Amino acid sequence: MVQHPPRWHPLLAAVETSVGEWHMIDSLDREYGRIRLVRLNGEPKYRVEFKGTLLGYGGSLRGSCERIHRELVRRSAPASRIGWEPERK
C-alpha cells in the first residue's frame, strides 16, 4: 500500500464547540464559518454557514468543511483578478 505524507485539510480548522456544532477558525483565531448537525426532513444534515450566510446543507462533515473553505478562498481573491488580462501596450 502506498503511503502519502499527511496533508492539511479544512477539517483541521473545525473546532467542535458543543455536540454537533463546529466553528471554522482561521490562522488568526477568527471564525469564518459554522457547521451545525441538524435534521432536515427527518435526515441528518450539516447546516453550512460562511460568516453568517447560509451556503446550504451537506451530507458529511468533511464536505461541509471543504465547502466553507472554498468560499473563504473564493472571496479572498481580489475581484480584479477574475477575468484579468494583462495590460496591452
Phi and psi in degrees as GROMACS dihedral restraints (atoms count N, CA, C in turn):
[ dihedral_restraints ]
;  ai    aj    ak    al  type     phi  dphi    fc
    3     4     5     6     1   -78.6    20    10
    4     5     6     7     1   129.8    20    10
    6     7     8     9     1   -98.1    20    10
    7     8     9    10     1   129.2    20    10
    9    10    11    12     1  -108.2    20    10
   10    11    12    13     1   143.7    20    10
   12    13    14    15     1   -65.5    20    10
   13    14    15    16     1   150.5    20    10
   15    16    17    18     1   -61.0    20    10
   16    17    18    19     1   142.5    20    10
   18    19    20    21     1  -125.2    20    10
   19    20    21    22     1   153.9    20    10
   21    22    23    24     1   -72.6    20    10
   22    23    24    25     1   145.1    20    10
   24    25    26    27     1  -137.4    20    10
   25    26    27    28     1   146.2    20    10
   27    28    29    30     1   -54.3    20    10
   28    29    30    31     1   -23.0    20    10
   30    31    32    33     1   -58.6    20    10
   31    32    33    34     1   -28.4    20    10
   33    34    35    36     1   -70.2    20    10
   34    35    36    37     1   -16.9    20    10
   36    37    38    39     1   -86.7    20    10
   37    38    39    40     1    -6.3    20    10
   39    40    41    42     1   -86.7    20    10
   40    41    42    43     1   123.3    20    10
   42    43    44    45     1  -112.2    20    10
   43    44    45    46     1   120.8    20    10
   45    46    47    48     1   -77.5    20    10
   46    47    48    49     1   113.8    20    10
   48    49    50    51     1   -91.3    20    10
   49    50    51    52     1   -28.1    20    10
   51    52    53    54     1  -155.7    20    10
   52    53    54    55     1   171.5    20    10
   54    55    56    57     1   -59.5    20    10
   55    56    57    58     1   120.9    20    10
   57    58    59    60     1    81.4    20    10
   58    59    60    61     1    12.8    20    10
   60    61    62    63     1  -137.4    20    10
   61    62    63    64     1   130.2    20    10
   63    64    65    66     1  -126.7    20    10
   64    65    66    67     1   143.4    20    10
   66    67    68    69     1  -113.4    20    10
   67    68    69    70     1   133.9    20    10
   69    70    71    72     1   -87.5    20    10
   70    71    72    73     1   123.6    20    10
   72    73    74    75     1  -118.1    20    10
   73    74    75    76     1   131.3    20    10
   75    76    77    78     1   -84.4    20    10
   76    77    78    79     1  -177.0    20    10
   78    79    80    81     1   -67.6    20    10
   79    80    81    82     1   -14.1    20    10
   81    82    83    84     1  -103.2    20    10
   82    83    84    85     1    17.8    20    10
   84    85    86    87     1    62.5    20    10
   85    86    87    88     1    29.9    20    10
   87    88    89    90     1  -100.5    20    10
   88    89    90    91     1   138.4    20    10
   90    91    92    93     1   -78.4    20    10
   91    92    93    94     1   131.5    20    10
   93    94    95    96     1  -124.0    20    10
   94    95    96    97     1    -2.4    20    10
   96    97    98    99     1  -165.8    20    10
   97    98    99   100     1   162.0    20    10
   99   100   101   102     1  -136.4    20    10
  100   101   102   103     1   145.9    20    10
  102   103   104   105     1  -130.6    20    10
  103   104   105   106     1   132.2    20    10
  105   106   107   108     1  -132.6    20    10
  106   107   108   109     1   130.1    20    10
  108   109   110   111     1   -77.8    20    10
  109   110   111   112     1   121.9    20    10
  111   112   113   114     1  -134.4    20    10
  112   113   114   115     1   171.6    20    10
  114   115   116   117     1  -107.2    20    10
  115   116   117   118     1   128.6    20    10
  117   118   119   120     1  -127.4    20    10
  118   119   120   121     1   115.1    20    10
  120   121   122   123     1    54.7    20    10
  121   122   123   124     1    38.2    20    10
  123   124   125   126     1    80.4    20    10
  124   125   126   127     1    -4.2    20    10
  126   127   128   129     1  -102.9    20    10
  127   128   129   130     1   141.3    20    10
  129   130   131   132     1   -71.9    20    10
  130   131   132   133     1   130.9    20    10
  132   133   134   135     1  -139.0    20    10
  133   134   135   136     1   160.7    20    10
  135   136   137   138     1  -105.2    20    10
  136   137   138   139     1   116.1    20    10
  138   139   140   141     1   -79.7    20    10
  139   140   141   142     1   123.2    20    10
  141   142   143   144     1  -112.1    20    10
  142   143   144   145     1   121.3    20    10
  144   145   146   147     1  -124.3    20    10
  145   146   147   148     1   140.8    20    10
  147   148   149   150     1  -117.0    20    10
  148   149   150   151     1   114.1    20    10
  150   151   152   153     1    47.2    20    10
  151   152   153   154     1    46.1    20    10
  153   154   155   156     1    85.8    20    10
  154   155   156   157     1    -5.4    20    10
  156   157   158   159     1  -101.2    20    10
  157   158   159   160     1   126.0    20    10
  159   160   161   162     1   -67.9    20    10
  160   161   162   163     1   124.3    20    10
  162   163   164   165     1   -94.7    20    10
  163   164   165   166     1   -25.7    20    10
  165   166   167   168     1   144.3    20    10
  166   167   168   169     1  -158.1    20    10
  168   169   170   171     1  -127.4    20    10
  169   170   171   172     1   136.3    20    10
  171   172   173   174     1  -112.4    20    10
  172   173   174   175     1   164.5    20    10
  174   175   176   177     1   -97.9    20    10
  175   176   177   178     1   -10.6    20    10
  177   178   179   180     1  -144.0    20    10
  178   179   180   181     1   153.9    20    10
  180   181   182   183     1   -65.8    20    10
  181   182   183   184     1   -41.5    20    10
  183   184   185   186     1   -59.5    20    10
  184   185   186   187     1   -49.6    20    10
  186   187   188   189     1   -64.2    20    10
  187   188   189   190     1   -35.1    20    10
  189   190   191   192     1   -67.1    20    10
  190   191   192   193     1   -41.0    20    10
  192   193   194   195     1   -62.7    20    10
  193   194   195   196     1   -42.4    20    10
  195   196   197   198     1   -62.3    20    10
  196   197   198   199     1   -40.4    20    10
  198   199   200   201     1   -63.3    20    10
  199   200   201   202     1   -44.7    20    10
  201   202   203   204     1   -65.2    20    10
  202   203   204   205     1   -43.5    20    10
  204   205   206   207     1   -65.5    20    10
  205   206   207   208     1   -39.4    20    10
  207   208   209   210     1   -60.3    20    10
  208   209   210   211     1   -38.8    20    10
  210   211   212   213     1   -65.5    20    10
  211   212   213   214     1   -40.3    20    10
  213   214   215   216     1   -60.4    20    10
  214   215   216   217     1   -46.2    20    10
  216   217   218   219     1   -65.0    20    10
  217   218   219   220     1   -44.2    20    10
  219   220   221   222     1   -60.9    20    10
  220   221   222   223     1   -43.7    20    10
  222   223   224   225     1   -78.5    20    10
  223   224   225   226     1   -15.1    20    10
  225   226   227   228     1   -83.4    20    10
  226   227   228   229     1   -18.9    20    10
  228   229   230   231     1   -72.1    20    10
  229   230   231   232     1   136.5    20    10
  231   232   233   234     1   -59.8    20    10
  232   233   234   235     1   135.8    20    10
  234   235   236   237     1   -59.9    20    10
  235   236   237   238     1   -31.2    20    10
  237   238   239   240     1   -68.1    20    10
  238   239   240   241     1   -16.8    20    10
  240   241   242   243     1   -80.8    20    10
  241   242   243   244     1   -19.4    20    10
  243   244   245   246     1   -73.5    20    10
  244   245   246   247     1   118.4    20    10
  246   247   248   249     1    73.7    20    10
  247   248   249   250     1    17.9    20    10
  249   250   251   252     1   -67.3    20    10
  250   251   252   253     1   138.1    20    10
  252   253   254   255     1  -131.4    20    10
  253   254   255   256     1   146.1    20    10
  255   256   257   258     1   -63.5    20    10
  256   257   258   259     1   149.0    20    10
  258   259   260   261     1   -67.9    20    10
  259   260   261   262     1   133.4    20    10
  261   262   263   264     1   -94.5    20    10
  262   263   264   265     1   140.4    20    10
